[in-house]
Amino acid sequence: MSMDEEELEELVKKIKAKALREEAKKRGIKTACVKKIDIARQLPREVLEELSTRQ
């Protein structure tokens, strides 16, 4: 189940960059010189939804 770009962007706006990077690092995703949206595209939807409600 893939989310569209608008949905993804809305979720990413709610997530702090630091939290996004920490999740990416746990999964071995490169975080240096990468925009938040690019990191988010590589993370599972459930993770993004959880991070967006954590704030």
DAMO-V564722 format. One record per helix or strand of 2 or more residues. SS is the DSSP state (@ for helix, = for strand). FROM is the first residue (numbers start at 1). LEN is the number of residues. If there is no record, write none. Layout:
ss={SS | SS}
from={FROM | FROM}
len={LEN | LEN}
//
This chain:
ss={@ | @ | @ | @}
from={5 | 17 | 36 | 45}
len={10 | 10 | 7 | 10}
//
